């Protein structure tokens, strides 16, 4: 169950500054708002497509549409980079292209051919089930730049990674492969935003109850199961959907529901070819919507 966020009080900060007040040239520059500057970030408008078709990689296209945050500094252009898997290490980024910012709904798209060129590889060498992250570095009219490395995550509240700001500093695309059961077995937790488990924990995933279905009831909840948490998988490409279900509780009266966070209950992917499960599931309970929560598992 998701733990309560511990947020540093503004009052405490002000008190600390006041109690350590200095004079002359020793004054803390952050104590004067005139010394703070305006930044900028990209807002996700819509998703174009996040699946590369491995049978037609050269022309297959992924991408998103974005807008510059209306309260930020004006955006001039966006540099798009790619990396195998995901990493904030810019030495592992490969530049794809520069996209001129044209206002709300600016389209950022990448073909499999462009990705292959940037990586210096053959389009036919991509492996189904693998994924690539595309990082967007925006440049403002004044020449400043912002990406995942210098924007910050807004004191942990999710400016880059959280669901509330709809940040578009990166998007992930998968090389899809058909789903072929069985996939049951022991999986290692890579990420669990709901915090029933910690990274490195081992959990059990089972098949069924029907064809092209996976049962996650031994993963969520790590409490009392009310109804099985079933994932439906498209056998053609591994796209996973989670219809809304009251899946469990944690010993109290509050019952929790789960539903795929995307349109039409789409939650992510289950790749049987690599034993990789990556889902984003919206959880609600006790009158609170906890938003999308990632669950990423790797079969051992």
C-alpha positions as a Python dict, from the first residue, in 0.01 Angstrom:
ca = {
    (1, 'X'): (0, 0, 0),
    (2, 'X'): (133, 338, -97),
    (3, 'X'): (310, 510, 191),
    (4, 'X'): (228, 868, 293),
    (5, 'X'): (455, 1127, 140),
    (6, 'X'): (655, 1328, 389),
    (7, 'X'): (658, 1687, 268),
    (8, 'X'): (891, 1948, 412),
    (9, 'X'): (686, 2234, 550),
    (10, 'X'): (731, 2577, 400),
    (11, 'X'): (690, 2708, 753),
    (12, 'X'): (992, 2510, 868),
    (13, 'X'): (1199, 2646, 583),
    (14, 'X'): (1099, 3004, 659),
    (15, 'X'): (1171, 2952, 1027),
    (16, 'X'): (1516, 2809, 949),
    (17, 'X'): (1599, 3103, 725),
    (18, 'X'): (1476, 3353, 983),
    (19, 'X'): (1669, 3195, 1268),
    (20, 'X'): (1992, 3198, 1063),
    (21, 'X'): (1948, 3548, 923),
    (22, 'X'): (2271, 3719, 820),
    (23, 'X'): (2349, 4069, 706),
    (24, 'X'): (2553, 4231, 433),
    (25, 'X'): (2712, 4010, 167),
    (26, 'X'): (2639, 3694, 367),
    (27, 'X'): (2263, 3709, 301),
    (28, 'X'): (2128, 3389, 144),
    (29, 'X'): (2052, 3474, -223),
    (30, 'X'): (1748, 3241, -215),
    (31, 'X'): (1589, 3465, 48),
    (32, 'X'): (1509, 3720, -225),
    (33, 'X'): (1256, 3610, -488),
    (34, 'X'): (1414, 3850, -737),
    (35, 'X'): (1707, 3608, -756),
    (36, 'X'): (1482, 3321, -871),
    (37, 'X'): (1431, 3263, -1245),
    (38, 'X'): (1145, 3129, -1455),
    (39, 'X'): (1184, 2780, -1602),
    (40, 'X'): (984, 2576, -1849),
    (41, 'X'): (868, 2220, -1911),
    (42, 'X'): (679, 2018, -2169),
    (43, 'X'): (323, 1901, -2109),
    (44, 'X'): (195, 1582, -2273),
    (45, 'X'): (-106, 1655, -2495),
    (46, 'X'): (-158, 1311, -2648),
    (47, 'X'): (10, 986, -2742),
    (48, 'X'): (47, 910, -3113),
    (49, 'X'): (176, 554, -3079),
    (50, 'X'): (421, 375, -2848),
    (51, 'X'): (459, 44, -3033),
    (52, 'X'): (717, -25, -3301),
    (53, 'X'): (607, -294, -3545),
    (54, 'X'): (905, -527, -3558),
    (55, 'X'): (799, -654, -3901),
    (56, 'X'): (823, -302, -4053),
    (57, 'X'): (1073, -121, -3835),
    (58, 'X'): (1202, 124, -4097),
    (59, 'X'): (868, 301, -4143),
    (60, 'X'): (699, 218, -3812),
    (61, 'X'): (646, 540, -3616),
    (62, 'X'): (611, 626, -3247),
    (63, 'X'): (559, 961, -3084),
    (64, 'X'): (364, 1211, -2876),
    (65, 'X'): (224, 1563, -2905),
    (66, 'X'): (333, 1824, -2650),
    (67, 'X'): (286, 2183, -2539),
    (68, 'X'): (509, 2419, -2344),
    (69, 'X'): (373, 2490, -1997),
    (70, 'X'): (175, 2814, -2030),
    (71, 'X'): (324, 2960, -1713),
    (72, 'X'): (684, 2894, -1817),
    (73, 'X'): (941, 3057, -2039),
    (74, 'X'): (864, 3038, -2413),
    (75, 'X'): (990, 2723, -2588),
    (76, 'X'): (1193, 2755, -2910),
    (77, 'X'): (1281, 2399, -3010),
    (78, 'X'): (1322, 2045, -2879),
    (79, 'X'): (1612, 1806, -2925),
    (80, 'X'): (1508, 1439, -2920),
    (81, 'X'): (1748, 1170, -2797),
    (82, 'X'): (1717, 792, -2767),
    (83, 'X'): (1865, 535, -2532),
    (84, 'X'): (1831, 160, -2507),
    (85, 'X'): (1623, 81, -2201),
    (86, 'X'): (1615, 388, -1978),
    (87, 'X'): (1895, 600, -1836),
    (88, 'X'): (1955, 961, -1733),
    (89, 'X'): (2320, 921, -1831),
    (90, 'X'): (2350, 1155, -2131),
    (91, 'X'): (2666, 979, -2252),
    (92, 'X'): (2434, 693, -2348),
    (93, 'X'): (2190, 917, -2532),
    (94, 'X'): (2190, 930, -2913),
    (95, 'X'): (2048, 1237, -3084),
    (96, 'X'): (1762, 1164, -3323),
    (97, 'X'): (1658, 1508, -3445),
    (98, 'X'): (1565, 1866, -3361),
    (99, 'X'): (1195, 1956, -3365),
    (100, 'X'): (1087, 2319, -3402),
    (101, 'X'): (829, 2414, -3140),
    (102, 'X'): (510, 2519, -3320),
    (103, 'X'): (278, 2578, -3025),
    (104, 'X'): (23, 2356, -2858),
    (105, 'X'): (13, 2009, -3008),
    (106, 'X'): (370, 2011, -3139),
    (107, 'X'): (435, 1664, -3280),
    (108, 'X'): (741, 1467, -3172),
    (109, 'X'): (767, 1147, -3376),
    (110, 'X'): (1043, 897, -3450),
    (111, 'X'): (1055, 621, -3710),
    (112, 'X'): (1233, 293, -3660),
    (113, 'X'): (1464, 398, -3941),
    (114, 'X'): (1559, 720, -3759),
    (115, 'X'): (1621, 524, -3441),
    (116, 'X'): (1844, 276, -3623),
    (117, 'X'): (2044, 559, -3784),
    (118, 'X'): (2099, 731, -3449),
    (119, 'X'): (2212, 407, -3289),
    (120, 'X'): (2426, 310, -3589),
    (121, 'X'): (2252, -22, -3631),
    (122, 'X'): (2050, -218, -3887),
    (123, 'X'): (1670, -171, -3856),
    (124, 'X'): (1637, -548, -3883),
    (125, 'X'): (1855, -604, -3575),
    (126, 'X'): (1600, -486, -3318),
    (127, 'X'): (1482, -753, -3076),
    (128, 'X'): (1112, -796, -3001),
    (129, 'X'): (1032, -723, -2638),
    (130, 'X'): (1308, -463, -2596),
    (131, 'X'): (1232, -97, -2535),
    (132, 'X'): (1385, 244, -2599),
    (133, 'X'): (1334, 570, -2416),
    (134, 'X'): (1317, 898, -2604),
    (135, 'X'): (1432, 1201, -2404),
    (136, 'X'): (1312, 1549, -2496),
    (137, 'X'): (1541, 1841, -2417),
    (138, 'X'): (1360, 2172, -2463),
    (139, 'X'): (1535, 2499, -2544),
    (140, 'X'): (1375, 2830, -2454),
    (141, 'X'): (1379, 3148, -2660),
    (142, 'X'): (1651, 3281, -2429),
    (143, 'X'): (1873, 2980, -2502),
    (144, 'X'): (1828, 2793, -2174),
    (145, 'X'): (1771, 2417, -2186),
    (146, 'X'): (1578, 2175, -1966),
    (147, 'X'): (1565, 1796, -1957),
    (148, 'X'): (1527, 1519, -1698),
    (149, 'X'): (1867, 1599, -1548),
    (150, 'X'): (1829, 1965, -1460),
    (151, 'X'): (1457, 2011, -1407),
    (152, 'X'): (1417, 1830, -1076),
    (153, 'X'): (1114, 1631, -966),
    (154, 'X'): (946, 1911, -770),
    (155, 'X'): (1048, 1784, -425),
    (156, 'X'): (930, 1435, -512),
    (157, 'X'): (578, 1537, -618),
    (158, 'X'): (634, 1424, -974),
    (159, 'X'): (714, 1709, -1214),
    (160, 'X'): (906, 1460, -1428),
    (161, 'X'): (781, 1117, -1329),
    (162, 'X'): (448, 1176, -1154),
    (163, 'X'): (97, 1166, -1303),
    (164, 'X'): (-27, 1510, -1200),
    (165, 'X'): (185, 1741, -1415),
    (166, 'X'): (165, 1535, -1737),
    (167, 'X'): (531, 1604, -1797),
    (168, 'X'): (664, 1504, -2139),
    (169, 'X'): (1039, 1498, -2084),
    (170, 'X'): (1051, 1140, -2211),
    (171, 'X'): (840, 862, -2358),
    (172, 'X'): (908, 492, -2397),
    (173, 'X'): (841, 277, -2703),
    (174, 'X'): (852, -99, -2726),
    (175, 'X'): (950, -343, -2998),
    (176, 'X'): (644, -561, -2978),
    (177, 'X'): (626, -939, -2994),
    (178, 'X'): (334, -1185, -2984),
    (179, 'X'): (209, -1307, -2647),
    (180, 'X'): (242, -1682, -2603),
    (181, 'X'): (140, -1853, -2277),
    (182, 'X'): (240, -1989, -2032),
    (183, 'X'): (412, -1708, -1846),
    (184, 'X'): (357, -1826, -1487),
    (185, 'X'): (655, -1831, -1255),
    (186, 'X'): (870, -1632, -1016),
    (187, 'X'): (932, -1268, -1104),
    (188, 'X'): (1162, -1006, -957),
    (189, 'X'): (1010, -669, -872),
    (190, 'X'): (1176, -389, -1068),
    (191, 'X'): (931, -116, -963),
    (192, 'X'): (615, -104, -751),
    (193, 'X'): (476, 247, -705),
    (194, 'X'): (198, 109, -486),
    (195, 'X'): (472, -13, -253),
    (196, 'X'): (329, -352, -167),
    (197, 'X'): (675, -479, -261),
    (198, 'X'): (1025, -338, -282),
    (199, 'X'): (1262, -361, -582),
    (200, 'X'): (1440, -696, -568),
    (201, 'X'): (1152, -881, -399),
    (202, 'X'): (1031, -1205, -560),
    (203, 'X'): (661, -1253, -640),
    (204, 'X'): (449, -1518, -807),
    (205, 'X'): (256, -1464, -1132),
    (206, 'X'): (7, -1722, -1255),
    (207, 'X'): (-167, -1791, -1587),
    (208, 'X'): (-536, -1761, -1666),
    (209, 'X'): (-806, -1814, -1579),
    (210, 'X'): (-875, -1783, -1953),
    (211, 'X'): (-660, -1786, -2267),
    (212, 'X'): (-438, -1477, -2305),
    (213, 'X'): (-492, -1380, -1942),
    (214, 'X'): (-248, -1334, -1653),
    (215, 'X'): (-339, -1340, -1283),
    (216, 'X'): (-158, -1091, -1055),
    (217, 'X'): (-350, -1174, -736),
    (218, 'X'): (-33, -1292, -563),
    (219, 'X'): (129, -957, -638),
    (220, 'X'): (-146, -701, -563),
    (221, 'X'): (-274, -682, -300),
    (222, 'X'): (-11, -793, -54),
    (223, 'X'): (-309, -828, 176),
    (224, 'X'): (-657, -980, 136),
    (225, 'X'): (-776, -1072, -214),
    (226, 'X'): (-1138, -979, -282),
    (227, 'X'): (-1142, -1048, -656),
    (228, 'X'): (-855, -1170, -874),
    (229, 'X'): (-652, -900, -1049),
    (230, 'X'): (-668, -1026, -1408),
    (231, 'X'): (-474, -881, -1701),
    (232, 'X'): (-600, -940, -2055),
    (233, 'X'): (-322, -961, -2314),
    (234, 'X'): (-344, -901, -2689),
    (235, 'X'): (-180, -1210, -2840),
    (236, 'X'): (-59, -1012, -3143),
    (237, 'X'): (163, -761, -2960),
    (238, 'X'): (151, -814, -2583),
    (239, 'X'): (-57, -503, -2509),
    (240, 'X'): (-214, -551, -2167),
    (241, 'X'): (-548, -421, -2038),
    (242, 'X'): (-689, -428, -1686),
    (243, 'X'): (-1068, -390, -1661),
    (244, 'X'): (-1181, -216, -1343),
    (245, 'X'): (-1199, -457, -1050),
    (246, 'X'): (-1220, -439, -671),
    (247, 'X'): (-910, -642, -606),
    (248, 'X'): (-856, -634, -230),
    (249, 'X'): (-799, -470, 105),
    (250, 'X'): (-535, -449, 375),
    (251, 'X'): (-732, -575, 672),
    (252, 'X'): (-954, -268, 708),
    (253, 'X'): (-1291, -162, 570),
    (254, 'X'): (-1141, 20, 269),
    (255, 'X'): (-1169, -176, -55),
    (256, 'X'): (-930, -91, -339),
    (257, 'X'): (-1004, -94, -711),
    (258, 'X'): (-758, -130, -1000),
    (259, 'X'): (-797, -28, -1364),
    (260, 'X'): (-562, 20, -1657),
    (261, 'X'): (-444, 383, -1647),
    (262, 'X'): (-464, 434, -2023),
    (263, 'X'): (-757, 475, -2262),
    (264, 'X'): (-979, 169, -2289),
    (265, 'X'): (-819, 23, -1974),
    (266, 'X'): (-479, -21, -2144),
    (267, 'X'): (-218, -73, -1873),
    (268, 'X'): (102, -157, -2062),
    (269, 'X'): (263, -476, -2189),
    (270, 'X'): (335, -835, -2103),
    (271, 'X'): (615, -970, -2320),
    (272, 'X'): (628, -1347, -2300),
    (273, 'X'): (932, -1348, -2530),
    (274, 'X'): (1143, -1177, -2262),
    (275, 'X'): (945, -1244, -1944),
    (276, 'X'): (896, -871, -1892),
    (277, 'X'): (580, -717, -1743),
    (278, 'X'): (535, -340, -1737),
    (279, 'X'): (201, -196, -1628),
    (280, 'X'): (53, 136, -1518),
    (281, 'X'): (-260, 83, -1308),
    (282, 'X'): (-491, 343, -1157),
    (283, 'X'): (-581, 258, -797),
    (284, 'X'): (-868, 402, -596),
    (285, 'X'): (-992, 339, -245),
    (286, 'X'): (-1170, 512, 42),
    (287, 'X'): (-1278, 798, -182),
    (288, 'X'): (-920, 871, -296),
    (289, 'X'): (-781, 831, -646),
    (290, 'X'): (-413, 740, -611),
    (291, 'X'): (-349, 786, -982),
    (292, 'X'): (-136, 564, -1208),
    (293, 'X'): (98, 326, -1026),
    (294, 'X'): (375, 141, -1209),
    (295, 'X'): (427, -230, -1163),
    (296, 'X'): (733, -367, -1344),
    (297, 'X'): (835, -732, -1310),
    (298, 'X'): (1107, -943, -1471),
    (299, 'X'): (1079, -1322, -1486),
    (300, 'X'): (1366, -1509, -1324),
}
